[in-house]
Amino acid sequence: MTQQKKKHLALTYLTMGLLAVVVLTPIYYLIVTTFKTSAEATAAPMALPASFSLSGYIEAFTKMQYPRAFLNTLIITVCSVAGIILTSSMCGYVLNRRSKKKLSKITFTLILSGMLFPYQMSILGLYRLIRGMGLMNHLAAVILIDIACNIPFAVFMFKSFVSTIPIELEEAARIDGAGTFRTFWRITFPLQKPIIATIAILNSLTIWNDFMGPLYFLQVREKDVLLQEIYRNVGQFSTDWTSLFQMLVLGILPLLVFYLFMQKYIIGGVMNGSVKG
C-alpha cells in the first residue's frame, strides 16, 4: 500500500469516527440520563451516574400506563399494516396485469398523486369525516387513516414487483379452472413475500412513530398511544424531565428490538423493490 493510500485510508477512518461520535453522543446522553437523578443530570449532563438504579424506569412504566398504551399502539400498527398489504397487493396486481388499459393508467396516476401531498393538508376534512362516521376516540379512526395515507407508496411497490412474476403461472392456473381471486391468493400473493416484508417493515416503523393521527382523533386517555403518554410530560410552562427520558427509552425499545431482528429484511427488501420492475 502506497503512502498516499495510507493517508487516504486514515482520513476516511478519522472522518467515520467523528461522524460516529456525532451520532452516538445524543444516544449516550439519553441512556445515561435515565439512570440519574434530576440534580445529577443538571450538574454533570455527560458524566456517568453515581449509581445505576432502575427506579426511574419503574416510575415511568407506571406513570405512562405502559401496558395499555403499548397495546393500543400495537393494535393500530398491526391492523394498519395488514390493511395496507391486503388492499395494496390486490390493487398493484390488477394495475400491473391491466397496465395497457387506459382506465388502469388513469387510476394508477390518481393513486400516485396521493404521494405528492401530506395528509396533514387535509386534516380538517378528515376530522369532519371521522366525526361524521362516529369514530372519534376509536382506534379504527387512526387505523383507517393510516391505511389510506400509506396505500399510494405500497401500490407503487407492489405494481413494480408483480412484473417479476411470470404470467405463465397464472395462465396455467386458469387452465386448471382457478378464478381470478384463487389465482391471486394461491399463486401470485405467496410469490410476493420479499416486497410484502418490505412494506410491512417500513410501514410498521412509520405508523408506530405516528403522533399527529392519534393526537387529533384519540382524545381520551384510555385510547392513548405511547407517544401521547410521553407528550403528557411536556407542559406549557414546565417539563417533567425526571420521567421524560425513561419514557422515551420505553417508547422506542419495542421498535428498536423489532428493527434489530428485521434489519436484514429491511435492507434486502428495499433493494429488491428498487431494482425490480
C-alpha positions as protocol buffer text, in pm:
chain_id: "A"
residue {
  index: 1
  type: MET
  ca { x: 0 y: 0 z: 0 }
}
residue {
  index: 2
  type: THR
  ca { x: 140 y: 336 z: -101 }
}
residue {
  index: 3
  type: GLN
  ca { x: 186 y: 625 z: 139 }
}
residue {
  index: 4
  type: GLN
  ca { x: -89 y: 821 z: -34 }
}
residue {
  index: 5
  type: LYS
  ca { x: -339 y: 537 z: 3 }
}
residue {
  index: 6
  type: LYS
  ca { x: -250 y: 501 z: 371 }
}
residue {
  index: 7
  type: LYS
  ca { x: -316 y: 871 z: 428 }
}
residue {
  index: 8
  type: HIS
  ca { x: -644 y: 848 z: 239 }
}
residue {
  index: 9
  type: LEU
  ca { x: -749 y: 543 z: 445 }
}
residue {
  index: 10
  type: ALA
  ca { x: -652 y: 714 z: 771 }
}
residue {
  index: 11
  type: LEU
  ca { x: -851 y: 1023 z: 675 }
}
residue {
  index: 12
  type: THR
  ca { x: -1151 y: 805 z: 590 }
}
residue {
  index: 13
  type: TYR
  ca { x: -1139 y: 627 z: 926 }
}
residue {
  index: 14
  type: LEU
  ca { x: -1098 y: 959 z: 1108 }
}
residue {
  index: 15
  type: THR
  ca { x: -1400 y: 1107 z: 931 }
}
residue {
  index: 16
  type: MET
  ca { x: -1611 y: 799 z: 1000 }
}
residue {
  index: 17
  type: GLY
  ca { x: -1504 y: 804 z: 1364 }
}
residue {
  index: 18
  type: LEU
  ca { x: -1604 y: 1169 z: 1403 }
}
residue {
  index: 19
  type: LEU
  ca { x: -1941 y: 1102 z: 1239 }
}
residue {
  index: 20
  type: ALA
  ca { x: -1995 y: 805 z: 1471 }
}
residue {
  index: 21
  type: VAL
  ca { x: -1925 y: 1027 z: 1773 }
}
residue {
  index: 22
  type: VAL
  ca { x: -2174 y: 1287 z: 1650 }
}
residue {
  index: 23
  type: VAL
  ca { x: -2443 y: 1021 z: 1601 }
}
residue {
  index: 24
  type: LEU
  ca { x: -2379 y: 829 z: 1923 }
}
residue {
  index: 25
  type: THR
  ca { x: -2345 y: 1128 z: 2159 }
}
residue {
  index: 26
  type: PRO
  ca { x: -2722 y: 1202 z: 2182 }
}
residue {
  index: 27
  type: ILE
  ca { x: -2792 y: 830 z: 2232 }
}
residue {
  index: 28
  type: TYR
  ca { x: -2532 y: 813 z: 2508 }
}
residue {
  index: 29
  type: TYR
  ca { x: -2677 y: 1123 z: 2674 }
}
residue {
  index: 30
  type: LEU
  ca { x: -3030 y: 980 z: 2658 }
}
residue {
  index: 31
  type: ILE
  ca { x: -2941 y: 644 z: 2807 }
}
residue {
  index: 32
  type: VAL
  ca { x: -2707 y: 778 z: 3077 }
}
residue {
  index: 33
  type: THR
  ca { x: -2958 y: 1039 z: 3191 }
}
residue {
  index: 34
  type: THR
  ca { x: -3221 y: 774 z: 3255 }
}
residue {
  index: 35
  type: PHE
  ca { x: -3013 y: 641 z: 3545 }
}
residue {
  index: 36
  type: LYS
  ca { x: -2953 y: 983 z: 3707 }
}
residue {
  index: 37
  type: THR
  ca { x: -3144 y: 1198 z: 3948 }
}
residue {
  index: 38
  type: SER
  ca { x: -3255 y: 1543 z: 3837 }
}
residue {
  index: 39
  type: ALA
  ca { x: -2970 y: 1701 z: 4035 }
}
residue {
  index: 40
  type: GLU
  ca { x: -2709 y: 1476 z: 3874 }
}
residue {
  index: 41
  type: ALA
  ca { x: -2845 y: 1537 z: 3525 }
}
residue {
  index: 42
  type: THR
  ca { x: -2825 y: 1912 z: 3577 }
}
residue {
  index: 43
  type: ALA
  ca { x: -2482 y: 1919 z: 3743 }
}
residue {
  index: 44
  type: ALA
  ca { x: -2299 y: 1681 z: 3506 }
}
residue {
  index: 45
  type: PRO
  ca { x: -2504 y: 1606 z: 3192 }
}
residue {
  index: 46
  type: MET
  ca { x: -2244 y: 1387 z: 3019 }
}
residue {
  index: 47
  type: ALA
  ca { x: -2094 y: 1216 z: 3324 }
}
residue {
  index: 48
  type: LEU
  ca { x: -2180 y: 864 z: 3431 }
}
residue {
  index: 49
  type: PRO
  ca { x: -2433 y: 834 z: 3717 }
}
residue {
  index: 50
  type: ALA
  ca { x: -2309 y: 788 z: 4071 }
}
residue {
  index: 51
  type: SER
  ca { x: -2516 y: 469 z: 4095 }
}
residue {
  index: 52
  type: PHE
  ca { x: -2728 y: 277 z: 3847 }
}
residue {
  index: 53
  type: SER
  ca { x: -3090 y: 236 z: 3951 }
}
residue {
  index: 54
  type: LEU
  ca { x: -3400 y: 116 z: 3765 }
}
residue {
  index: 55
  type: SER
  ca { x: -3637 y: 306 z: 3992 }
}
residue {
  index: 56
  type: GLY
  ca { x: -3680 y: 576 z: 3726 }
}
residue {
  index: 57
  type: TYR
  ca { x: -3790 y: 318 z: 3471 }
}
residue {
  index: 58
  type: ILE
  ca { x: -4034 y: 161 z: 3715 }
}
residue {
  index: 59
  type: GLU
  ca { x: -4184 y: 501 z: 3794 }
}
residue {
  index: 60
  type: ALA
  ca { x: -4210 y: 591 z: 3424 }
}
residue {
  index: 61
  type: PHE
  ca { x: -4362 y: 250 z: 3341 }
}
residue {
  index: 62
  type: THR
  ca { x: -4636 y: 309 z: 3597 }
}
residue {
  index: 63
  type: LYS
  ca { x: -4688 y: 677 z: 3523 }
}
residue {
  index: 64
  type: MET
  ca { x: -4743 y: 631 z: 3148 }
}
residue {
  index: 65
  type: GLN
  ca { x: -4966 y: 324 z: 3198 }
}
residue {
  index: 66
  type: TYR
  ca { x: -4730 y: 138 z: 2967 }
}
residue {
  index: 67
  type: PRO
  ca { x: -4922 y: -190 z: 2909 }
}
residue {
  index: 68
  type: ARG
  ca { x: -5236 y: -7 z: 2794 }
}
residue {
  index: 69
  type: ALA
  ca { x: -5051 y: 244 z: 2575 }
}
residue {
  index: 70
  type: PHE
  ca { x: -4834 y: -31 z: 2427 }
}
residue {
  index: 71
  type: LEU
  ca { x: -5139 y: -245 z: 2344 }
}
residue {
  index: 72
  type: ASN
  ca { x: -5314 y: 49 z: 2172 }
}
residue {
  index: 73
  type: THR
  ca { x: -5003 y: 124 z: 1966 }
}
residue {
  index: 74
  type: LEU
  ca { x: -4961 y: -243 z: 1876 }
}
residue {
  index: 75
  type: ILE
  ca { x: -5325 y: -280 z: 1766 }
}
residue {
  index: 76
  type: ILE
  ca { x: -5305 y: 29 z: 1545 }
}
residue {
  index: 77
  type: THR
  ca { x: -4977 y: -80 z: 1389 }
}
residue {
  index: 78
  type: VAL
  ca { x: -5072 y: -444 z: 1322 }
}
residue {
  index: 79
  type: CYS
  ca { x: -5419 y: -367 z: 1185 }
}
residue {
  index: 80
  type: SER
  ca { x: -5294 y: -80 z: 969 }
}
residue {
  index: 81
  type: VAL
  ca { x: -5009 y: -281 z: 819 }
}
residue {
  index: 82
  type: ALA
  ca { x: -5238 y: -576 z: 749 }
}
residue {
  index: 83
  type: GLY
  ca { x: -5490 y: -349 z: 577 }
}
residue {
  index: 84
  type: ILE
  ca { x: -5220 y: -180 z: 369 }
}
residue {
  index: 85
  type: ILE
  ca { x: -5080 y: -513 z: 249 }
}
residue {
  index: 86
  type: LEU
  ca { x: -5419 y: -664 z: 163 }
}
residue {
  index: 87
  type: THR
  ca { x: -5552 y: -364 z: -30 }
}
residue {
  index: 88
  type: SER
  ca { x: -5227 y: -260 z: -198 }
}
residue {
  index: 89
  type: SER
  ca { x: -5128 y: -608 z: -310 }
}
residue {
  index: 90
  type: MET
  ca { x: -5459 y: -660 z: -490 }
}
residue {
  index: 91
  type: CYS
  ca { x: -5459 y: -311 z: -636 }
}
residue {
  index: 92
  type: GLY
  ca { x: -5097 y: -336 z: -754 }
}
residue {
  index: 93
  type: TYR
  ca { x: -5166 y: -674 z: -911 }
}
residue {
  index: 94
  type: VAL
  ca { x: -5463 y: -550 z: -1114 }
}
residue {
  index: 95
  type: LEU
  ca { x: -5288 y: -230 z: -1222 }
}
residue {
  index: 96
  type: ASN
  ca { x: -4986 y: -429 z: -1340 }
}
residue {
  index: 97
  type: ARG
  ca { x: -5171 y: -701 z: -1529 }
}
residue {
  index: 98
  type: ARG
  ca { x: -5400 y: -443 z: -1694 }
}
residue {
  index: 99
  type: SER
  ca { x: -5139 y: -171 z: -1732 }
}
residue {
  index: 100
  type: LYS
  ca { x: -5211 y: -125 z: -2104 }
}
residue {
  index: 101
  type: LYS
  ca { x: -5572 y: -22 z: -2044 }
}
residue {
  index: 102
  type: LYS
  ca { x: -5641 y: 350 z: -2024 }
}
residue {
  index: 103
  type: LEU
  ca { x: -5854 y: 320 z: -1711 }
}
residue {
  index: 104
  type: SER
  ca { x: -5567 y: 144 z: -1529 }
}
residue {
  index: 105
  type: LYS
  ca { x: -5325 y: 419 z: -1623 }
}
residue {
  index: 106
  type: ILE
  ca { x: -5561 y: 689 z: -1500 }
}
residue {
  index: 107
  type: THR
  ca { x: -5627 y: 500 z: -1176 }
}
residue {
  index: 108
  type: PHE
  ca { x: -5256 y: 447 z: -1112 }
}
residue {
  index: 109
  type: THR
  ca { x: -5186 y: 817 z: -1171 }
}
residue {
  index: 110
  type: LEU
  ca { x: -5460 y: 918 z: -928 }
}
residue {
  index: 111
  type: ILE
  ca { x: -5327 y: 680 z: -663 }
}
residue {
  index: 112
  type: LEU
  ca { x: -4972 y: 808 z: -704 }
}
residue {
  index: 113
  type: SER
  ca { x: -5095 y: 1165 z: -664 }
}
residue {
  index: 114
  type: GLY
  ca { x: -5157 y: 1075 z: -302 }
}
residue {
  index: 115
  type: MET
  ca { x: -4779 y: 1071 z: -254 }
}
residue {
  index: 116
  type: LEU
  ca { x: -4748 y: 1436 z: -357 }
}
residue {
  index: 117
  type: PHE
  ca { x: -4942 y: 1589 z: -69 }
}
residue {
  index: 118
  type: PRO
  ca { x: -4907 y: 1512 z: 304 }
}
residue {
  index: 119
  type: TYR
  ca { x: -5231 y: 1414 z: 469 }
}
residue {
  index: 120
  type: GLN
  ca { x: -5184 y: 1699 z: 718 }
}
residue {
  index: 121
  type: MET
  ca { x: -5308 y: 1929 z: 441 }
}
residue {
  index: 122
  type: SER
  ca { x: -5650 y: 1764 z: 460 }
}
residue {
  index: 123
  type: ILE
  ca { x: -5664 y: 1725 z: 836 }
}
residue {
  index: 124
  type: LEU
  ca { x: -5973 y: 1947 z: 869 }
}
residue {
  index: 125
  type: GLY
  ca { x: -6168 y: 1740 z: 616 }
}
residue {
  index: 126
  type: LEU
  ca { x: -6052 y: 1419 z: 781 }
}
residue {
  index: 127
  type: TYR
  ca { x: -6160 y: 1548 z: 1121 }
}
residue {
  index: 128
  type: ARG
  ca { x: -6509 y: 1627 z: 994 }
}
residue {
  index: 129
  type: LEU
  ca { x: -6526 y: 1290 z: 817 }
}
residue {
  index: 130
  type: ILE
  ca { x: -6425 y: 1094 z: 1125 }
}
residue {
  index: 131
  type: ARG
  ca { x: -6674 y: 1283 z: 1342 }
}
residue {
  index: 132
  type: GLY
  ca { x: -6947 y: 1223 z: 1086 }
}
residue {
  index: 133
  type: MET
  ca { x: -6872 y: 850 z: 1090 }
}
residue {
  index: 134
  type: GLY
  ca { x: -6887 y: 845 z: 1471 }
}
residue {
  index: 135
  type: LEU
  ca { x: -6530 y: 716 z: 1501 }
}
residue {
  index: 136
  type: MET
  ca { x: -6384 y: 985 z: 1725 }
}
residue {
  index: 137
  type: ASN
  ca { x: -6185 y: 829 z: 2011 }
}
residue {
  index: 138
  type: HIS
  ca { x: -6188 y: 490 z: 1838 }
}
residue {
  index: 139
  type: LEU
  ca { x: -5869 y: 314 z: 1728 }
}
residue {
  index: 140
  type: ALA
  ca { x: -6043 y: 237 z: 1398 }
}
residue {
  index: 141
  type: ALA
  ca { x: -6024 y: 607 z: 1303 }
}
residue {
  index: 142
  type: VAL
  ca { x: -5643 y: 611 z: 1316 }
}
residue {
  index: 143
  type: ILE
  ca { x: -5623 y: 268 z: 1150 }
}
residue {
  index: 144
  type: LEU
  ca { x: -5834 y: 375 z: 852 }
}
residue {
  index: 145
  type: ILE
  ca { x: -5637 y: 698 z: 807 }
}
residue {
  index: 146
  type: ASP
  ca { x: -5303 y: 516 z: 828 }
}
residue {
  index: 147
  type: ILE
  ca { x: -5418 y: 267 z: 565 }
}
residue {
  index: 148
  type: ALA
  ca { x: -5541 y: 537 z: 329 }
}
residue {
  index: 149
  type: CYS
  ca { x: -5228 y: 752 z: 366 }
}
residue {
  index: 150
  type: ASN
  ca { x: -4981 y: 468 z: 306 }
}
residue {
  index: 151
  type: ILE
  ca { x: -5160 y: 293 z: 20 }
}
residue {
  index: 152
  type: PRO
  ca { x: -5005 y: 502 z: -267 }
}
residue {
  index: 153
  type: PHE
  ca { x: -4644 y: 405 z: -197 }
}
residue {
  index: 154
  type: ALA
  ca { x: -4738 y: 43 z: -126 }
}
residue {
  index: 155
  type: VAL
  ca { x: -4934 y: 16 z: -453 }
}
residue {
  index: 156
  type: PHE
  ca { x: -4636 y: 156 z: -641 }
}
residue {
  index: 157
  type: MET
  ca { x: -4405 y: -106 z: -486 }
}
residue {
  index: 158
  type: PHE
  ca { x: -4644 y: -397 z: -544 }
}
residue {
  index: 159
  type: LYS
  ca { x: -4717 y: -295 z: -903 }
}
residue {
  index: 160
  type: SER
  ca { x: -4345 y: -288 z: -982 }
}
residue {
  index: 161
  type: PHE
  ca { x: -4279 y: -622 z: -813 }
}
residue {
  index: 162
  type: VAL
  ca { x: -4562 y: -808 z: -990 }
}
residue {
  index: 163
  type: SER
  ca { x: -4370 y: -760 z: -1317 }
}
residue {
  index: 164
  type: THR
  ca { x: -4112 y: -1011 z: -1191 }
}
residue {
  index: 165
  type: ILE
  ca { x: -4373 y: -1289 z: -1153 }
}
residue {
  index: 166
  type: PRO
  ca { x: -4416 y: -1492 z: -1476 }
}
residue {
  index: 167
  type: ILE
  ca { x: -4768 y: -1453 z: -1611 }
}
residue {
  index: 168
  type: GLU
  ca { x: -4747 y: -1811 z: -1743 }
}
residue {
  index: 169
  type: LEU
  ca { x: -4803 y: -1936 z: -1388 }
}
residue {
  index: 170
  type: GLU
  ca { x: -5136 y: -1757 z: -1374 }
}
residue {
  index: 171
  type: GLU
  ca { x: -5234 y: -1878 z: -1719 }
}
residue {
  index: 172
  type: ALA
  ca { x: -5165 y: -2236 z: -1613 }
}
residue {
  index: 173
  type: ALA
  ca { x: -5382 y: -2189 z: -1303 }
}
residue {
  index: 174
  type: ARG
  ca { x: -5668 y: -2054 z: -1515 }
}
residue {
  index: 175
  type: ILE
  ca { x: -5643 y: -2355 z: -1747 }
}
residue {
  index: 176
  type: ASP
  ca { x: -5686 y: -2574 z: -1438 }
}
residue {
  index: 177
  type: GLY
  ca { x: -6006 y: -2388 z: -1356 }
}
residue {
  index: 178
  type: ALA
  ca { x: -5887 y: -2134 z: -1100 }
}
residue {
  index: 179
  type: GLY
  ca { x: -6065 y: -1798 z: -1094 }
}
residue {
  index: 180
  type: THR
  ca { x: -5902 y: -1456 z: -1054 }
}
residue {
  index: 181
  type: PHE
  ca { x: -5913 y: -1447 z: -674 }
}
residue {
  index: 182
  type: ARG
  ca { x: -5792 y: -1803 z: -634 }
}
residue {
  index: 183
  type: THR
  ca { x: -5511 y: -1743 z: -880 }
}
residue {
  index: 184
  type: PHE
  ca { x: -5401 y: -1432 z: -694 }
}
residue {
  index: 185
  type: TRP
  ca { x: -5410 y: -1580 z: -342 }
}
residue {
  index: 186
  type: ARG
  ca { x: -5267 y: -1921 z: -433 }
}
residue {
  index: 187
  type: ILE
  ca { x: -5010 y: -1823 z: -698 }
}
residue {
  index: 188
  type: THR
  ca { x: -4923 y: -1453 z: -707 }
}
residue {
  index: 189
  type: PHE
  ca { x: -4953 y: -1344 z: -345 }
}
residue {
  index: 190
  type: PRO
  ca { x: -4716 y: -1608 z: -197 }
}
residue {
  index: 191
  type: LEU
  ca { x: -4450 y: -1512 z: -454 }
}
residue {
  index: 192
  type: GLN
  ca { x: -4456 y: -1152 z: -330 }
}
residue {
  index: 193
  type: LYS
  ca { x: -4301 y: -1233 z: 8 }
}
residue {
  index: 194
  type: PRO
  ca { x: -3993 y: -1007 z: -39 }
}
residue {
  index: 195
  type: ILE
  ca { x: -4199 y: -697 z: -115 }
}
residue {
  index: 196
  type: ILE
  ca { x: -4458 y: -789 z: 149 }
}
residue {
  index: 197
  type: ALA
  ca { x: -4180 y: -796 z: 409 }
}
residue {
  index: 198
  type: THR
  ca { x: -4053 y: -459 z: 289 }
}
residue {
  index: 199
  type: ILE
  ca { x: -4394 y: -293 z: 302 }
}
residue {
  index: 200
  type: ALA
  ca { x: -4469 y: -446 z: 643 }
}
residue {
  index: 201
  type: ILE
  ca { x: -4144 y: -331 z: 799 }
}
residue {
  index: 202
  type: LEU
  ca { x: -4134 y: 21 z: 657 }
}
residue {
  index: 203
  type: ASN
  ca { x: -4497 y: 90 z: 741 }
}
residue {
  index: 204
  type: SER
  ca { x: -4457 y: -55 z: 1089 }
}
residue {
  index: 205
  type: LEU
  ca { x: -4179 y: 196 z: 1158 }
}
residue {
  index: 206
  type: THR
  ca { x: -4387 y: 483 z: 1019 }
}
residue {
  index: 207
  type: ILE
  ca { x: -4715 y: 401 z: 1193 }
}
residue {
  index: 208
  type: TRP
  ca { x: -4554 y: 322 z: 1528 }
}
residue {
  index: 209
  type: ASN
  ca { x: -4394 y: 669 z: 1526 }
}
residue {
  index: 210
  type: ASP
  ca { x: -4709 y: 850 z: 1411 }
}
residue {
  index: 211
  type: PHE
  ca { x: -4808 y: 1120 z: 1657 }
}
residue {
  index: 212
  type: MET
  ca { x: -5041 y: 1355 z: 1472 }
}
residue {
  index: 213
  type: GLY
  ca { x: -5311 y: 1099 z: 1391 }
}
residue {
  index: 214
  type: PRO
  ca { x: -5364 y: 978 z: 1750 }
}
residue {
  index: 215
  type: LEU
  ca { x: -5332 y: 1336 z: 1879 }
}
residue {
  index: 216
  type: TYR
  ca { x: -5627 y: 1455 z: 1669 }
}
residue {
  index: 217
  type: PHE
  ca { x: -5856 y: 1154 z: 1675 }
}
residue {
  index: 218
  type: LEU
  ca { x: -5786 y: 987 z: 2012 }
}
residue {
  index: 219
  type: GLN
  ca { x: -5868 y: 1244 z: 2279 }
}
residue {
  index: 220
  type: VAL
  ca { x: -5938 y: 1020 z: 2579 }
}
residue {
  index: 221
  type: ARG
  ca { x: -5653 y: 874 z: 2778 }
}
residue {
  index: 222
  type: GLU
  ca { x: -5784 y: 518 z: 2757 }
}
residue {
  index: 223
  type: LYS
  ca { x: -5704 y: 527 z: 2383 }
}
residue {
  index: 224
  type: ASP
  ca { x: -5366 y: 699 z: 2408 }
}
residue {
  index: 225
  type: VAL
  ca { x: -5064 y: 553 z: 2229 }
}
residue {
  index: 226
  type: LEU
  ca { x: -4707 y: 557 z: 2360 }
}
residue {
  index: 227
  type: LEU
  ca { x: -4611 y: 890 z: 2203 }
}
residue {
  index: 228
  type: GLN
  ca { x: -4913 y: 1061 z: 2356 }
}
residue {
  index: 229
  type: GLU
  ca { x: -4818 y: 933 z: 2700 }
}
residue {
  index: 230
  type: ILE
  ca { x: -4466 y: 1067 z: 2653 }
}
residue {
  index: 231
  type: TYR
  ca { x: -4602 y: 1402 z: 2537 }
}
residue {
  index: 232
  type: ARG
  ca { x: -4801 y: 1437 z: 2861 }
}
residue {
  index: 233
  type: ASN
  ca { x: -4471 y: 1522 z: 3033 }
}
residue {
  index: 234
  type: VAL
  ca { x: -4421 y: 1829 z: 2814 }
}
residue {
  index: 235
  type: GLY
  ca { x: -4619 y: 2117 z: 2963 }
}
residue {
  index: 236
  type: GLN
  ca { x: -4663 y: 2477 z: 2857 }
}
residue {
  index: 237
  type: PHE
  ca { x: -4456 y: 2612 z: 3143 }
}
residue {
  index: 238
  type: SER
  ca { x: -4260 y: 2312 z: 3268 }
}
residue {
  index: 239
  type: THR
  ca { x: -4141 y: 1969 z: 3160 }
}
residue {
  index: 240
  type: ASP
  ca { x: -4110 y: 1661 z: 3378 }
}
residue {
  index: 241
  type: TRP
  ca { x: -3754 y: 1575 z: 3275 }
}
residue {
  index: 242
  type: THR
  ca { x: -3725 y: 1316 z: 3553 }
}
residue {
  index: 243
  type: SER
  ca { x: -3962 y: 1077 z: 3374 }
}
residue {
  index: 244
  type: LEU
  ca { x: -3932 y: 1201 z: 3016 }
}
residue {
  index: 245
  type: PHE
  ca { x: -3603 y: 1028 z: 2929 }
}
residue {
  index: 246
  type: GLN
  ca { x: -3713 y: 695 z: 3072 }
}
residue {
  index: 247
  type: MET
  ca { x: -4040 y: 719 z: 2881 }
}
residue {
  index: 248
  type: LEU
  ca { x: -3853 y: 793 z: 2560 }
}
residue {
  index: 249
  type: VAL
  ca { x: -3646 y: 477 z: 2603 }
}
residue {
  index: 250
  type: LEU
  ca { x: -3954 y: 268 z: 2688 }
}
residue {
  index: 251
  type: GLY
  ca { x: -4131 y: 410 z: 2384 }
}
residue {
  index: 252
  type: ILE
  ca { x: -3860 y: 327 z: 2132 }
}
residue {
  index: 253
  type: LEU
  ca { x: -3747 y: -2 z: 2289 }
}
residue {
  index: 254
  type: PRO
  ca { x: -4004 y: -227 z: 2112 }
}
residue {
  index: 255
  type: LEU
  ca { x: -3928 y: -58 z: 1781 }
}
residue {
  index: 256
  type: LEU
  ca { x: -3554 y: -99 z: 1836 }
}
residue {
  index: 257
  type: VAL
  ca { x: -3591 y: -471 z: 1910 }
}
residue {
  index: 258
  type: PHE
  ca { x: -3812 y: -510 z: 1603 }
}
residue {
  index: 259
  type: TYR
  ca { x: -3561 y: -329 z: 1383 }
}
residue {
  index: 260
  type: LEU
  ca { x: -3264 y: -531 z: 1510 }
}
residue {
  index: 261
  type: PHE
  ca { x: -3438 y: -857 z: 1424 }
}
residue {
  index: 262
  type: MET
  ca { x: -3571 y: -738 z: 1089 }
}
residue {
  index: 263
  type: GLN
  ca { x: -3290 y: -515 z: 957 }
}
residue {
  index: 264
  type: LYS
  ca { x: -3168 y: -770 z: 702 }
}
residue {
  index: 265
  type: TYR
  ca { x: -3518 y: -788 z: 559 }
}
residue {
  index: 266
  type: ILE
  ca { x: -3539 y: -409 z: 551 }
}
residue {
  index: 267
  type: ILE
  ca { x: -3216 y: -374 z: 352 }
}
residue {
  index: 268
  type: GLY
  ca { x: -3285 y: -672 z: 124 }
}
residue {
  index: 269
  type: GLY
  ca { x: -3647 y: -578 z: 67 }
}
residue {
  index: 270
  type: VAL
  ca { x: -3572 y: -218 z: -23 }
}
residue {
  index: 271
  type: MET
  ca { x: -3306 y: -331 z: -269 }
}
residue {
  index: 272
  type: ASN
  ca { x: -3548 y: -579 z: -425 }
}
residue {
  index: 273
  type: GLY
  ca { x: -3817 y: -317 z: -453 }
}
residue {
  index: 274
  type: SER
  ca { x: -3582 y: -65 z: -611 }
}
residue {
  index: 275
  type: VAL
  ca { x: -3441 y: -289 z: -884 }
}
residue {
  index: 276
  type: LYS
  ca { x: -3749 y: -493 z: -975 }
}
residue {
  index: 277
  type: GLY
  ca { x: -3986 y: -391 z: -1249 }
}
